[in-house]
């Protein structure tokens, strides 16, 4: 038994994904994380480890997330491969019957969507190539010499070179999308093609215009008929009304063919040479291939026509003073996407625009309250607290703010003796191989002291709230502290982790921001 999963289900899944985000019924978040990739591979920045698709690794990914940012409708676009028009390149032409048994020319693509049949010009206008100058002498097409720049609704040539190309204008990429979603490899496709007025004329032209647009000469024939004669023949098949005009050259061969009446309703078609008075006493009959447009005509369904199986997601990581959920001074080397994470200690789906996934402590000096100002913690170092007799909490330092005394940390399994392969076995004697939380509610034998700094510090058990004031300057902490301790703002391990990308690390600084662009392939 043989079966395939078609491109159309991939296009459908991409459309459903966009619709789901646009509806607001689900919450999607991008995230950044993993500040210490060198612990997992000494050559990470040259060759990041490939993510593993397992529930075990999913849990560890959660442990190393720094912050999450919500993906809005304005942050998502369909995407297709970027092909920028260039003179001298031979492009493929749109054909309905490209397959592994009928390759596209000249790319030898085995499917339409793998073929090189659409371009973006210098003005960010997108065109379909309906004819690439192919004829019996040039069966693979000819180099394109005239850049298409027009916005006419009907297909036509782009210039006067005679390169034989026929282009169909589809849309112009929005200027905001050019800035926001610019990519070396992809161009955006509108998410609102069916509804936005800007594209209405192209849509209506597809609905109201005749359908057949192009017929290709496969063979010119021999002794076809009198020189320089013109014949208009019917196009037969399962549609109606189609006609093709054929011109004979002075060598009694077919010189050219155009679709003079596209008719309607064709899914297969043939030029009927027994009609229109076409001569029947030829030595060898000419052959033609009638190209069937996509369902509804060119421009009716741009997603089906271009094969939009990819989605571009955009997130900007800013250093926002009023909500410092994304740390600076350390690395990020992992990005990803999560669907429907929950708010901390809640069954409610997270809705905030951005949140921290880190734990945090408000620290003060044990002897001099202000010692926190001169404290230093090594990046990716560890801190510990004796919570009670025989119980030690340990965390990895992700950031420390000397202005506020806020230490942010995570507790991944590598701190407790589990190796970097993330397996379920651990060396004995590493903090009991068990995770304990830092606390200001210490038990017998415990201490508020935090070990790991060059200063003697402890948790400020009197500190509550989300802001800290120094010299009348208010600092927003991004998390809610209770007795000097703040949990993450998102429930760890909740939702569905749908995308993980390990990247060469970058170090974030206060005066920079990162534009994150994620390509999802359906």
N, C-alpha and C positions, 0 to 999 in steps of 0.2 A: 504493500500500500504506500502510495506517495502522496505527500501533502506539502503545502507551503503556507507560511504566514505572510500575507501580502503587505505591500507598502501601504495600502489603504488603511489597514488597522493601525499602523504606526502613525499615519497622519491623523486618524481619529483619536488615538490616545493623546497625541500632542494637543489637539484642539480641546479635548476634555480637560486636560491639565490646565490650559489657559482659562477655560471657562470656570473651572473650579476655583482658581485664585480670584478671578474677576467677580465671582458671585459673592465673595465674602463669607461663604458658609464654612470655609476652612481657613486655618492660619498656617502659612508657610513662612519659615524663618531660614535665613542663611546664618552660618556661624563661622567663627575663626577659632583656632586653638593650636595646641601642641607647641609649647614654647621651648622644649628641650629635645629636638629631634636627634641631636648627636648621641643621646643615650641609647637610641635604637639603631643607629647606623652612623659609623664614623664618616661615611661618604654621602650622607643624606643630601647635602646641597648640590652634589654632582649627580646623584642618582637616588631620588627619594624612593623609599620602599613603596611597593605597590600595595594599596589597601586590600584587605582581605574581607570577603563578604561572609561574615559569620556573626552569630549573635554574641559570641565571646568578644570579638573585636568591636562590635557595636557598643557594648558596655564600656570598654576602655576608651573609645572615642568620646563618649559622654563625659568620662572622668577628666578629659584633657581639654574640654571646651572652655573658652574664655568668655565669649559674649555672643548673643544672638540678635539679629536685626530682622524685623518683619519685612516680607516681600509684598509690596503693594502692586496694584494693577498696573501702575505706571512703570514698574520695575521689570516687566516681562514682555517679551516680543517673540514671535515666530522668527526663525532664522533659516537661511539657506546658504549654501557655499558661495563665497565671493568670487565672482569672475568679472574683472574689470576689462571693458573693451579696449583692445589694442590693435592698431593697424598691422596687417600682415598675418594675423592669426586666422586659421581656418576653424570656424566654430561648427558644432553639430547643428542639425536642424530638428525642430520638433517633429517627431513622428510617433504615431499611436501604436506602432507594432514593433518597437525595439524589444529585443529579447536575447537570450543566449544563443538562439538559433538565427537571429537577424540583427546583427550588431549595428550600433550607431557608428556613423562615419563622420570625422576620421578618428574619434576617440576610442573606438572599439568597445564602448560601454555596452553592458548586457541588459541595461534597463534604462528607461527614460530618465529617471531621477539621478542616475549616475552620469548621464551625458552632459556635454558642455553646450547647452542649448539656450542659455539666457545670459545676459550681460548687464552690468551697471556702467553707465557712461560717466563722463567727468562731472556732470551736473547731478549725479546721484539719481538719474532716471533709470528704470529697469525695463528691459525689453526681452521679448521672446524672439528667437530666430526661427521664422517659418520656412525660409528657403536659404540655403547656404551656397547657392551658385552651382549646385550639383546638376550635371547633365551627363549624357553618354560619354563625353570626352573627359569629364571631371566627376567621376562617380562618387568621389569622397568629398566633393565640394571644392571651393576656391578660397583664397585668402580674402578676408574682409578688409576693404579699403576705405569705406565711408562710415564714420561714426554716426550712429543714430542719435539725433537730438530732438526730433519732433515729438509733439504730444497729440498728433492726429489720432482719431479713434480707429480708423481703418488701417490695416497693415499696408506698408509700402516700402520702397527702397529708401535708402538714407542719403543718397547723393547721385552724382553723375558719372562715377567711375566705370559703371557697367560691371560691378563685381558680382551681380546676380543675386544679392542678398535682399530678402524681404523681412522686415522687422515689424513686430507688434508691440506698441507701447502699453505698459501695464500700470505703473505707478511711479511716483517720485518719493524717495525716502525723506521723511520729515527731518527738518534741520535739527530739532531737539534730539531725535534718535541718532543722528549722525554723531553728535557730541557724546551722548550718554552711552550708546551701545557700540561705538566704533571698535572694529576688530580687524585683525589682519586677514582672517580666514572666513568671516561670515558677514552677510548683510541682513538687515531686519526686514521682516514682512509684516504689514499692519495686522493687528489683532482684531480690528473692527471693520474688516473689509465689507461685510454684509450690510452695515448700517451707516457708516460715516458718509456724509454728503460729498466730501472731497473726492470719493471714488465712484460716486453715483453714475457719472457719465460713462465710465468704462464698463460698469456693471450693466447699465441699460443698453449700451451698444452690443454687448454680448447677447442680451436677451432679444433685442429687436433686429439685429443684423442677420443677414443670411449666414449659414454656418460654414460650408466648405470654403476654403480660402486658397489652397495650393494643390496643384497637380504637378508631379515630377515626371520628366521625360526619361524613361528607362532605355528605350531604343527609338531611333528616328525613323526606322523603316527604310525600305528600298523601293524606288519607283512608286511612291505613294500617290502622286497625282500631279496635275498641272502646277507649274511653278507659280509662286506668289499668290496662291489662292487661300481663301479664308473659309473655314467651315465651323459651324456651331453645332456640336453634338450633345445629345442628352447624356446625363449621368444617371446610371441605373444603380440599384441596390435596394436597401430597405427604406430610403428616404424619397422625397419627391422634389421636383422643381429644379434640380441641378442641371447646369449646362456648362460645357467647356468650349472655348473658342481656340481652334487649332489653325496655325499659319504654316503653309508649306513654303520652303525656300526654293531658290532657283536650281537646286540639285534634285528636286522632287523628293525631298525628305522633310520631316517635321522640323520647322525652325523654332517654334515656341508654342506653349499652351498656357492659357490663363483660365481661371474659373470666372466665367462671366455671369453666372447666376448660381449662388451657393446653395439654393434650395433649403431644405430643412429635414431633420430627422434621420440623418444618415449615421449608421454605425459601421457600414461597409459600403463601398462604392466602386464603380467602374465606368469609364467613358465608353459609351456605346457607339462604335464606329460604323454601325449600320444605319445611323440616323444623321440628319442634317445634310444629306446629300454627299457625305464623305465617299470618295472613290472606292470602289470595291475591287478594282483590277490591279492592285498593288502586287509587287513581287514579294515583298516581306512587309507584314503589317507593323506599324509602330506600336510601342508599348508605353503605358503610362501607369503611374502609381498615384492614386488620389489619397491625400493625407486627411485623416479624420480628426477634426478638432476635439478638444475635451468636451465632456458632457456640458451642455448649456452654452458652448462657445468660448472663445478665448476671452478671459477676464471675468467669466461668471463665477468661478470658484478658484480663487488664486491659490488656495492651499493645496487643492488637488493638482492644479496646473504646474506648480513649482515643486511640489513634493515636500511640504513643510513638516519634516519629521524631527526637527531640532527646535529647541527653545533656548533663548538667551535670557538669563536672569542677571539682574544688576543690583549691587549693594555698594553703598559708600560708607566706609568706616571713618568717621570723623572723631576728633578729640573734642567732644562737646562739654564745656565746663559745667553745664547744668545736669549732665547725666553721664558720668565717666564710666561707662560699662565696658569700654574697650581699652585695655591697659596700654601704657607706653613704656619704653625702656627695656622691652623684652622682645622676643621673636614671636612670629606666627608662621606656622609651616603646614597648616591644614585648614581647609575650608570645606563647607558642605551645606546640605539642606535638610531640614527636619519639618515634617508635617505634623501639625496639631500637638506640639508640646503643651504641657499643663503648667499653670501657674503654681508656684511653690505651695505645698501643703493644701492642694485643692484638686477638685475634680473638674474644674473649669479650664477650658482651652485658653492658652495664653493669648492676650490681645495687645499687650504693650508694644510700642514701636521698637524698643530695644531693651535688652535685659542683660544682667551679668549672670554668668554660670559659675562664678567663683565664690568660695567662702571668704569671709573677711573678719579681721580683728582690729579693734581700736586699742592701740598700745600707748602706755605712758611709762616714765621711768620709775623704777622701784624705790629709788631714794630721792632723785630730783625729778619732779613731774615732767619737766621739759627735756629730759634726756632723749626723748623720741626724735627730737629735731636733729640730733647729731648721730643718730643710729644708722648703721649700714647693714644691709643684708645682701649676701651674694645672690645674683640672679640664678634661679633654679637651684639654690641651696635648700637646705631643710631647716625647719624649726620644730621644736618639740615642747610639750608641756606634760608635766606629771599631773594627771587628772586625779588620781588617788593611788593608794599603795598598789604597786605592780601594774598600774594602768598608765600607758604613755600614748598621747596623741602626737601624730607627726604629720606635717604638711610640707609641700614643696612651694617655695617662695615664687610667686609670679610677678608681684610688684610691691613696692613699698613707697609711700608718699610721706616724705619728711615733714611736709607742711601740716599734715593732719594726723600723722601717726597711724594711718590705715595700711595694714598688711593684707594683701590678697593672696590666696593660696588654693591649691587643690590637693586631693588625696587619691592619687592613682595607685594601682596595685604594686608598681615597681618600688614604692617606698617601703613595702612590707615584705620584701624578700622574693616577690614574684618577678621572674626575669623578663627581659624585654621581648621575648617571644610571646608573652602574655598568656602563657599556659596556666593551668590551675594548680600547679605545684610550686612550693616556695621553700627557700632555705629556712632552717629552724633558727629561732632566737632573734629574728628581726621584729622587734616590737610585738612579739607574740603572734606575728602573722595575722593580726586582727586590726581592723580600722576602728579607732576611737575618735570622737569629736572633741575639739577644743571647747573649753567651757569656763564660764565664770562662776559656775555653781559646783565648786570642787568638793570632793569627798575626803574622807579621812586619809591623811598622808599626801594630799594633793597640794598644788600651789598655782597661783595665778601667773607665776613667772613663765616667760617665753625664752627658750634657749635657742641661740642661733645668730645673735647680733653681736656687734662690738660693744654694745651698751646693755646694762641690766634693765630689762623691760618686763612689763607685766600687762595683762589685760585690764583695761579700764572698766571695771565692773559697774561703774556708775554712769556710763555713757549710754544714752538711748537716742534714737532719732535717725534722721537722714542728712543732716547738715552739721557743719562744724564751723565755728566763728573764731577767727584770729584777727585781732586788731580791727574789729568791725568789718572784716572781710569774710563773707559767707562762702564756704566751700560745700558744694553738693557732692555727696558721697555715692549716690547711685544705688544704695542699698539701705535697708532698714535695720538698725542695730538695736539689739536688746541686751542690756548689761554688757556692752562691749563686743558682742558677737553678732555677725550677720550671716544668714544662710544665703545660698544662691536665690535668684528671683525666679528660677525655672525649676520645675520638678525633674530631677535627673532621671534618665532612662525612660522618660515618657514620650509619647508620640512615635512617629515612624521616621527613622533615619533613612532617607532615600538617596542620598548622594554624599560621597566622601572623596576628597581629592587631596593627596599629599603633594606639597609643593616645596621647591627650594625656599629656605627660610628668609624672611625679611625682618629687620629690627624696626619697630615702630618708635617714632619720636614725637614729641609734643607738636612740632611744627609741620607735620606731614599728615596726609590722609591717603587711604587706599581705595581705589575703585576696583571692586571685585566683579568679574564677569564670568558666569558659569554657563556652560553649554550642556544642556541635557539632550541626549540622543534617544529618541523613542524607536 
